[in-house]
C-alpha cells in the first residue's frame, strides 16, 4: 500500500495529473493499444540457470519475478561461464520495454497513440494512470476483463468482440524483442506468450494496436471508476470505524456480495507454466461458524466451494480481504496468507457478456478443466441467504 502511494506521489511531483475519460469519448478513428502479456511463476530451470537455487526474485514486484537490474548483472556474470555473449549482443537497459512501443509505432506507420487500455483491475492501474498522464494521455474508464483480474490473454472482451490481437510486439527482461505477426486466436497467443514467459523469468508481453471503434465493441466500461468508489468507501469506513465489508457491498451498487468470513486454515502454492497455482482453505467464524470455504487459484481465484459443494466461480470475481483494513490479499505475496489470519471473502459479479456461451468457454469453470456448472453469483447468493 505504501509503495503504491509513493509511486503516485512521485508521479504527481513530476507533474502527472491523471485523468479518466469515458469509453464513449474515445474517437472511433483513434489508435489505442492493448497487450498480450502474462506473468506468474518462474520455472525451476530459470531459477537454477540465472539465479542459483531459488534465484533472486523481487517479492515487492508483482509475480515475484526476476529483478531486471539483477538479470543485467547475471548476463555479464554468465558470459564468463555457460552463456557467452556475441559481438552484437546488447545488454538491456532499464527502459527495455519502451522498445516494444517504439517498434509497434513503426508497424502502424507512425500514427499517434491516443491511450493505452487497461486489461484488468490490478495494482498496475495506478502505475499506468501516472505513466499515461506524464505522456500526455488520458486514461479510459474501462477494462478488457471486466470487474476483476484475469490470468490469460484470451479472457478479454476484445476476444468476445472478435478484435484481432496482432501484430503484437513482445519483450522480455533479457531485452528480447519479438513480433507476433499472425496467430490462430487469442488462446493460441496466450500459449505462445506463456511459453516465452516460462523461460523468461515468469513474465513476458507487449502491445498491439486497435481502433477506438474496436475498443468500444470489446471493452467493459466503468470498471476503473467502480474500483475508485470501492476504495473511497474502504477509506471512509476505516476512518469512521464502520464495517469495511459492508461498506464495500454498499458502494458496489449491487455488484458485490459478502460470501464468507473466517480464519485462514491452509494455503499452498506451486509456480508453473508462468503462473502460480494453489488453494486456500478458510474456517468459518461468526455467522459462518461450522462452515468451510476453499478456493482454487491460477494467479487469481476462479473456483470456490462452500462445505465442499461448488460455490462461486469465474467469470465472477472472488476476493479475500483483511476486514480491519480492507487490504486485498494477493496470491503473489504468499506471506500474507498466514494461518489464523482473519479474512472476509467478497464476490463481485462480472459483466453480463461473460455469461454468454463464448464468454463461459473463455472464463468459466470448464476453461480451467473443472467439471462444474457456473451459476451467476447473484443467484448463488440468494440461494445461500
N, C-alpha and C positions, 0 to 999 in steps of 0.2 A: 504494500500500500504506500509506504514511504517512497519507494523508488519511482512509482508512477507519479506521485505528487511532485517529486524532484524533476522528473522528465518534463512535466507540464510547466513547472515554474521556470526551468531553464529555457524552454521554448518561448515563453512569454517575455522573458528578459531579452531574448534575441529579436523580439518584435512580432512574434506569432499572435494572430488574432483568429483562432479557429471559428469557422462559420459553417453551419449546416444549411443546406437548401433542400427543398422537397424534390422528390424524383420527377414530378411533373414539370419542374422548372428547367430540366436539362433539355437543351435544343436537340431535335431529332438528328441533325447532321453533325452534332458534336462527337469528338472521339474521346472515349473513356477507356479505362483498362480494368481488367480483372486478372486473376492469377491462376496458374496451375502450380500448386505447391503442396508439399506435405512435410510433416515433421513428427518425430516421436523417438522411439528407442534407437540407440546407437548399437550397431551389430558388434558382437564379441570380437570378430576378426578385426574390425576397425579399432576397437579399444586396444587390442594387443599390438597391432602393427604401428599405430600412430601415437599411442599414449602409455604403453606398458599395460600391465594387468589393471583393468579398471579405468584406464585413460584419465585424462583430466577434463572433467565435464564442468560446465558453468551451471550450477544449480540456481543461480539468480537469473539465468536466461530460460525462456520457455523451452520445453522439450529436453532440458538438461543436456543440450548439445555441446559439441566441442567448441571451445573458446577460439574465435578466429585468430586472435593475436598469438595464442599458443600454437595453433597449427602453422602459422608462418615460421615460428621458431623451429618446430619439428621438421618442416620441409628442409630447412638448412641443415639440421642435425642428421636427418636420414639420408641426405645427399652423400654423406661420407660412408654409408653402410649399404642399405638394401634398395634405396630409391634414388639413384643418381640423376641429377638434372641434365638437361640438354642445353646447348648454347642458346637456343631460342626460348628457354623456359622463363616465365615471368612470375615473380613472387607476388601473390595477391596483396593488394593494399586494403586498408580498412573500408574503402568505398567500392569494393569489388562488385557489389550488387548493382551499383549505378550503371555498370556496363550493359546490363540487360535492358535497362530503359533506353539507353543510347542506341543500342542495336535495334530495338523494337521501333524506335522513331525512324531509323533508316529504312526498315522494312515497310513502314506505312507512308513512305515518301516525304518524311519531314513534317508531317502535319502536327499541329499543336494538340497537346492532350488537355482536355477540359478538366478531368478529375479522375481519381482512382477509386474504384468501387470497393466497398467493404465486403469481404467474403462471408464473415460470420461475426457474432458477438464474441469479443475476446479482449484481452488487455491491449492488443495491437491497435484497437480503435483509438485509444488516447494518443498513442505514438503517431499514428497516421494523421489524426486530426492536426497535430502540431506540425508534422512534416509538410502536409499539403498547404497549410497556411503560410509557412515560410517560403514555399514555392509559388505563392500567389494563387493557389487553387481553393475552391470552395468544396467542402465535403458533401456527399449526398446522403440523405437520411434514408438509407435502405441497405439491405444485405442480400447476399446470394442464398444463404442457408436459412434465413428467416430469424425467428426469435430465439436462437440458440447457436452453439458452435457445432461444427461437423468435422469429422476426420478426413473425409475423402473429397477429392476434386469433383467427383460426379454428383455430390449432394448439393447441387447448385440449381437455383431457379433458372439460370441460363440454360442448363441442360433440359429442364422441363420445357423451356420455350424454344428449344431446337436451335440455339445460337451456337455458331462454330467457335471452337476454342483454339484454333491455330490460324496463323503461325504463332508460336509462343517461344519466348527466349528464357532459357533455364540457366541458373548459375549455381555454383557450389562454393563452400568456404575455401576450397583449393584454388579458386579463380577460374574454374572451368566455365566455358560459355558454349551452350548448345542451343541449336534452333530445332524445335519440333515443327517440322514443315507440314506434315499430314498425319492424321491419327484416325483410327477406326471410329472411336466415340469417346465421350468423356470418361467412361470407365476404363478404357484402354489407356487414356492419358494418365489416369490415376496410377495404373500399374507400372507404366514407364517411369514416372517420377518417383514412385515408391522404390523401384529398383535402384535408381540413381541415389536416392536419399539413404537407403540402407547401407551403401558403401561410400557415403559422403558425410559422415558424422551425424546422421539422423535427420538431416533437413536438406531440401533442395527445392528449387522452383523459380518462377519468374512470370512476367506479364504477357498478356495477349490483348489485342485491341478489338473494340466493337463500337458500334454507333450508339448515340443516345436513344434512338428508336428501339434498338435491340435491347438496351438496358431496361427500358420501360416495360418491355414484354416479359422479362425474366426476373428482375429484381423485386424484392418484397419490401414495400415502403414502410416507413415509420418505426423500424426496429431500433435505430440508434436513439431517437428521442424517447422511445419506450424505456430503454435502459437508463437514460438520464433521469427520467421520472422515478424509476425504482431507486436509483442512487440517492436522489434528493429525499425520498421517503425514509430510506435507511438512516441517513444523517440526522434527519429530524427526529426519528424515533430514538436514536442514541442520545440525543441532547435532552429529550423530554422524559426518557426512561420508559417509553411505551414499548409494547411487544413488537419486535422487529419483524418477525414472520408475518404477523397480522398487517403490519404497515406495508410490506411487500405485496401481499394479496390485495389489499385495498387499492394500492397505487396501480395495479396491473389492469384495472377495469375489466375484470372477469377472465383474464388470460392466465393467471397464476393460481395455484392451489397448494395448500399445505397437505403433504402426503404422509408425513411420519415425523416422529421425534423420538430421540433416544440417545444411547451412548454407543460409540464405535466398539464393536466386539472383535472384528478381524479385518485385516486389509492386506492384500498381496498384489504384486505387480511383476510383470515379465515384459521386457523390451524385445521386440522382434519385428522384422519387416518394416522398419522405420516408424513403428507405432509403439505405444505402451498399452498393455492389456492387463486386465485384472478384475478383482471383485472386492466389494466392501460389504460387510455384514454389520447390521445395527440392531441392538437390543432395545426394544421399546420402553419408554418411560411415560409417566403421566397418563393421559388418555390412551396411549398405545402400549401401556404395560401389559406384558404377557404375549405381545406380538413380536414378530421378527421381520425385518426388512433386509433385502440384499439387492445389490445392483451390479451389473457387469458393464465394464467399460472397454472401449477401444479409443484411446485418448479421452473421449467424453463418455458419459453414461448413456447407455442405449436400451438396456433390458433390466427390468426390476421385477421382484417377486415379493409378495406380502404373504407371510406364513407359507412359503413355498408354492404359492399359486401365482401365475403371471399377473402382473400389475401394470404399471405404466411403461410404455416402450417408445422408442423413436418411431416416427419423427418428432413426437413431443419431447420436451426437454426435462431432464432430471438434474436438479441442483442440490448440493449438500452445503449448508451454511452453518456458521457459528451463530447461535441465537443471541449471543451477548453483543456481537459486533456487526453482524451482517456480512462478515467476510466469507466469500465463497471458497470452499476447499478445492484445490486443483490437484488432479492426478499427477501433474508434472512435478509436484513437490511432495513426495511420499511422507516426509517428516510431519506434515500437517495432520496425518491420519493416525495419531497415537491412540491406542486402545483406551477407552474410558472417556474420551472427549465427548462432550455434549454437542449434539448436532440436530438440525431440523432439515427435512427434505422438502424442497419446494419444486413442484412440477409446473411447467409452462406449456401452454397449448401453442403449437406451431401454426403457421399459416395453413389455411384450409386446402391450398393447392397440393400440399403434401399428402392429403388424404385420397388423392386420385390413384387409379391403378398404376400409372407410371411413377408417381411420387412414392408409393409404397414399395415398388420394385427397387427404387434407389435408396430409400431411407427407412423402410420398415424392418421388422424382425427377421424376415426371410433373407433380406440382403446380408445380414450378419450370420446367416445359417442357423437361426433359431426357428424351430417349427412351432411358432406361437402366432396367434392372430392378433393383429394390432386393433385395439379398441381405443377410440379417442379419449383423451384424459378427462374431459368434462363428463363423459358418460360413466367412466370408471369411478370418478369421484362421487357422483350422485349415488351409484350403487353402494359404495362403501359407507357413505353417510347414512 
